[in-house]
Amino acid sequence: MNQLRAYIEACCRHDIPAAHATLADECVTIESYGAIYLGKPRVEQ
């Protein structure tokens, strides 16, 4: 849960590098409008 809290707090601060630092290399991110990003490098684009 600490990893999730760190991600949310970084997003609330608009600290993108800190938010990305919490992600695993093989993460899957699904945006609220439907976009899906597979892998940390894709999320960072």
C-alpha positions as a Markdown table, in Angstrom:
| # | Residue | x | y | z |
|---|---|---|---|---|
| 1 | Met | 0.0 | 0.0 | 0.0 |
| 2 | Asn | 2.9 | 2.4 | 0.5 |
| 3 | Gln | 3.8 | 2.2 | -3.2 |
| 4 | Leu | 0.2 | 3.2 | -4.1 |
| 5 | Arg | 0.2 | 6.0 | -1.6 |
| 6 | Ala | 3.5 | 7.3 | -3.0 |
| 7 | Tyr | 2.1 | 7.2 | -6.5 |
| 8 | Ile | -1.1 | 9.0 | -5.6 |
| 9 | Glu | 0.8 | 11.7 | -3.5 |
| 10 | Ala | 3.2 | 12.3 | -6.4 |
| 11 | Cys | 0.3 | 12.7 | -8.8 |
| 12 | Cys | -1.4 | 15.1 | -6.5 |
| 13 | Arg | 1.8 | 17.2 | -6.4 |
| 14 | His | 2.0 | 17.0 | -10.2 |
| 15 | Asp | 5.5 | 15.4 | -9.7 |
| 16 | Ile | 5.6 | 13.2 | -12.8 |
| 17 | Pro | 9.2 | 11.8 | -12.2 |
| 18 | Ala | 8.3 | 10.7 | -8.7 |
| 19 | Ala | 5.1 | 9.1 | -9.9 |
| 20 | His | 7.0 | 7.2 | -12.6 |
| 21 | Ala | 9.6 | 6.1 | -10.1 |
| 22 | Thr | 6.9 | 4.1 | -8.3 |
| 23 | Leu | 6.0 | 2.1 | -11.4 |
| 24 | Ala | 7.3 | -1.4 | -12.2 |
| 25 | Asp | 8.9 | -2.0 | -15.6 |
| 26 | Glu | 6.0 | -4.2 | -16.6 |
| 27 | Cys | 3.2 | -2.0 | -15.4 |
| 28 | Val | -0.1 | -1.6 | -17.1 |
| 29 | Thr | -1.7 | 1.9 | -16.8 |
| 30 | Ile | -5.3 | 2.5 | -17.9 |
| 31 | Glu | -6.4 | 6.1 | -18.2 |
| 32 | Ser | -10.0 | 7.1 | -17.2 |
| 33 | Tyr | -10.7 | 7.9 | -20.9 |
| 34 | Gly | -9.7 | 4.4 | -22.0 |
| 35 | Ala | -6.1 | 4.7 | -23.2 |
| 36 | Ile | -4.0 | 1.7 | -22.1 |
| 37 | Tyr | -0.2 | 1.9 | -21.7 |
| 38 | Leu | 1.8 | -1.3 | -21.4 |
| 39 | Gly | 5.2 | -1.1 | -19.7 |
| 40 | Lys | 7.0 | 1.8 | -18.0 |
| 41 | Pro | 8.7 | 3.2 | -21.1 |
| 42 | Arg | 5.3 | 3.5 | -22.8 |
| 43 | Val | 3.8 | 5.2 | -19.8 |
| 44 | Glu | 6.7 | 7.7 | -19.7 |
| 45 | Gln | 6.0 | 8.8 | -23.3 |
